[in-house]
Amino acid sequence: MAPKPWMLLGVLLLSTTISAIVSAGTLPVEEEKKVFFSDITIGSPYLVQLKYLHTQGLIDGYENGMFQPKKLITRAEAATMLERALLDEETKSDTTTRFSDVPQDHWAHETISHMAEKKIIKGYKNEEFKPNQTINRAEAIKMVIVAEQIKSPKLTLPTNSKSSFKDMKGTEWFAPYIEAANSRTMLTYSTKMLIYPADQVTRGEFADLVYRAIRTREPGHFFGRGTYYSDFFEGRGTSAGEKYRKDGYTAAHKTLPFNTKIKVTYLRNEQSVTVRVNDRGPFTPSMDVDLTRRAFSDLANPSEGIIPIEYEIVTE
């Protein structure tokens, strides 16, 4: 008698279940213990950043397992993330700085005291800290730069009033902090060179800023935007005297020496590719690395055109 369709389906389901059980039982203990935020998946603009910070034990999510990257960050949350990620035990102080609205039983009292003593954060004239108040981008960048200067004294503030962004004059109180952060490629901004200093900052944006501060401490580590050459340039000469080949693994950069090899990572999916610098460009201010079509395709679909990247020198 020929087996009925439902019998075949039952066998298939049983086989699949047994395979799943066997496979799960063979996973290393380390794999079983891996935990990440349930609302951070491939395609998130904060995938690489949050995964790194979480793995290093520098950030926590909520009890429901989510990070809520789009939620506006509060002053207390920002102070806590900064202390854990950018400072260490040697920089902490036993000084108790009390704000009238941050009693000793407040969950962030100790952190806020330490950060205030280091002058990384300040209260208001009425001796309030306003821990639940949100912060804008200018305030966030200043907090991160002041904290980072404790770890990296060589990170100095520029003294001129030149602005890299179209929505800044360069004379604002926050301009030196933004320019210092920009010199370390710590910032994200629009392709039209707008920084939007008055915009409120989300938890994801602040975590991204903190991550960039940590990673750019390492020599030869940068952030920016990646794009790729038009096919129009196939066979044409590069600045290094070679011919451009769209199927090769080369790139253009404004300043890195020719033949420097860089590892480029797409921040939304963790995909990486290693390329060799053999050309100058891209010459649009908001772009940083021009990849061959093949190298770009290893990171993302060419239809995306422009992608946020992290890149580091692997060989000179």
N, C-alpha and C positions, 0 to 999 in steps of 0.2 A: 504493500500500500504506500503510495507516495505521501511524503510528509505534508501536512497542512501548513499554510503560510504562518498561522499563529504559532505553530510548533517551531518553525525555523526562527521566528522572532524571539521566542523564549530562549532558545539555545544561544542566539546571538547576545541577548541581554545578559544571560548567565556568564557567558565567556568574557564579555566586557567587564562585568562586575569582578570576576575572579582576577582578571588582568590588572584592574585598578587596585585591588587589594594587595596583590603581589608587588606591584610597582611601588605603592605607598610604603609597603613594609621594607623596601630596599633603599629608601631615601636616607642619606646621611642625616645624623642628628642635627647638624648645623642647618641643613635645608629646612627641616621641620620647624626650627625655631625662628626662621626669618619672618619678621613682621614689618609691614609697611602700612601707610595710611590708605584706607579703603577708597578715598575720594581722589587719589593720585594715581593716574594710569598713563600708559603710553599716549603721548600727544599733549600732556600737561606742560605748560611753559616752565614748571618748577620741578620736573621729574628728577633730573640729575642732582639739583641743589638739595631738595628735601631728602632724597635717598642718602646722600652723603652726610648731611647734618644729623639725620636720624640714626644712621649706622654708627656715627661717632658719639652718640648719646648726648648731642647738643641741643636737641629740640624734642618736644613731646606734642602729641596730639590730644584730642579730647577722649573722654571715657568711651565714647561710641566708636573709637577707632579712626575717626576722621581728623584731618588737619584744618579743613575749611580755609583754603588759600585765598578765597575771594572776600573773606570777612575782614573788615577794617581792624587794624591792630591798635590796641590801647597803649598808653604810656607805660603801664605796669608790665604788659606782655613784652613790649619792646625792650624794656630794661632787663627783664629776665633772660630774654634770648641773647642780648648783648653780653651779659655777665657770663653766661655759660659758654658762649662761643668764642668771645674775643679776649676774655680775661682768664686768669688762673688764680690758684690759691695764694701765690706770692703777692699778687696785686691787691688782694682783698684787705679790708681793714676791720677792726673790731669797733670802730667808732659807730655810735648809734645816732643817726640823724633822724629826728622825728618831724614829720609833717602832721598837721592837725587832722588831715583826712586819711592818714595811713597809720592806724594804731598798731601796737605791737602784735596783735593777733591777726593782722591782715596777711593774706597768703604771700604777698611780695614785700613785706616790711623789711626783712634783712637785705634782700637784693637792692631795694630802693635806697636803703641807708648806705650800702657800699658804693653804689653808683653816684650818689649825691656827694659823698665824701671825696670821691675822685674827680668831682666837678664834670662828670660825663653827663649828668642830668641836673636840672635845677628846678626849684619850686617857684611858686608865684609870690608876689609881695605880701599876700595875706597868709603866708606860711602854709599854703596848700600845695599838694602835688598834682591833684586831679588824676588819680591813677586810671580811671575809666575813660578819660578823654582820649580821642584819637589824635594822630599826628599827621602832618603833611610831609611831602617828600623832602622839602628843605630841612625840616627838623630831623627827619630820619637820617638823612645823609650826614648832618652835623654830628648826631649822636654816634654814628658808626665811625666817622673819621676821628673824633676826639678819643673814643675807646681804642681805635687802632693805633693812634700815636703813642699810647702807652706801650704797646708791643713793638711798634716800628717807629722809633724816634726819628728816623730819616725821612719819614713822611711829613714834609713841611707844607705850610700853606703858601700859595703864591702871593706876592705883594703887589702885582700889577692889577689893573682893572679890566683886562681883556677877557671877553666872554666867548666861550665855545658854542653857546646856544643862542638861538634867535629870540627866545623869550626871557633873556636875562641881559641886563645892562653891564653887569660886572662890578657894580658898586654896591649891590645889596649886601646885607650882613651875612647872608648865607653863600654868596658867590665864591669866596675862597675855599670853602669846604667842598662845594660842588666841583670846582676845578681840580682840587687835590684828588678827589675820588675819580674824576674823569682821567687824570694822568695815570691812574692805575687800572684803567678800563673796568672800573667797578660799576658803571652806570648803564642803565638801559634808557633809551630815548627814542623819539620818533625818527623816521627816515628824513623828516624835514628839519632835523636838528632842534627839536623842541623838548625841553626837560620837564615842563609843567610843575614848577616848584611848589605851587599852592595845592596841588591835588592830594587828597587823603590817601594814605598808604595801606595796602592790604597785608595780611599775614604772609601771603606768598611773596609779595614784592619785598618785604622787609627781610625775609629769610634769604631771598636771592641776593640782596645787598650784603648781608652778613657772609654768605657763602663766597661771594666774590672777594670780599676783604680777606678771608682766610686763604683762598687759593692764590691770589695775586701776591701774597708774601713770598711765594716761591719764584725764584728768578726764571724768566722765560715762560711765564704763565700769563695768558691773556684771555680777554673776552671780546666779542664783537659780533658782526654779522658776516655771513658767508653767502656768496652768490656764485655764478659760473659764467664762463665765456660764451658769447654768441658763436654759433657755428661759422659765422662770417670770418672768424679769425683762423680757421683751420689752414695750416700750412704757412701762415704768416710768421714773421720774425718776432721773437720776444726780446726783452731788454738785455737778456744774457747772451743773445746771439743765436739761440736755438730756434727751431720752428715749433710753433704751437701744435700739439696733437690732442684732439678732444678725447682720445682713448687712453691718454697717458695719465700719470699721477703727479701732476705738477700744479703750481699755484703762483699767483701774483700777490705781492705784499708791498706796502709803501716803503718800508725801511729795512726789513730783515735781509741780511746778506744772501747773495745768490748761493744756491746749493744747501741752504739751511733746510733741514727736514722738520716738519711740524706735524703733530698729531692733532687732527681736527675732530671735535665731538659735537654732534647735534644735541642740544640740550633737551629736546622734546622726546627723544627715543633712545639715547645713550649710544647710538651708532657712531663709530669712529673710522677714520681713514688717515693714512700717513702720506703726505705729499712733499715734494721738493720745490722750494722757491726758485723760479727761474725767470721771473718777470716783475715789473713794477705795476702797481695799481692795487685795487680799484681807486679811481680818482674822485669818486663821490665821497664827501666827508663822512657820511653815515655808514659806509661799507668798509670792510677790513680785509677780507680775503676773497680773491677770485680763484675758483677751482675749475679744473677741467670738467666737462660734462660727465665723464665717467666717474671721477672722484665725487662729484656732487651727488650723482645717482646712487652711490654707495651709502649716502647719508639720508637722502630724501628723494621724493619724486620731483623731477625737474620742474613740474608745474608749480611747485611752491615758490620757486624763484629766489627768494631771500629767506635765510633761516638764522636763528640765534645760535651762536657757536661759542665753544670754549676751545682754545688751542694752545699747545705748549711745544716748545722746542725739544726735540728728541736727539738731534744730531746737528752739529755745525760743521 
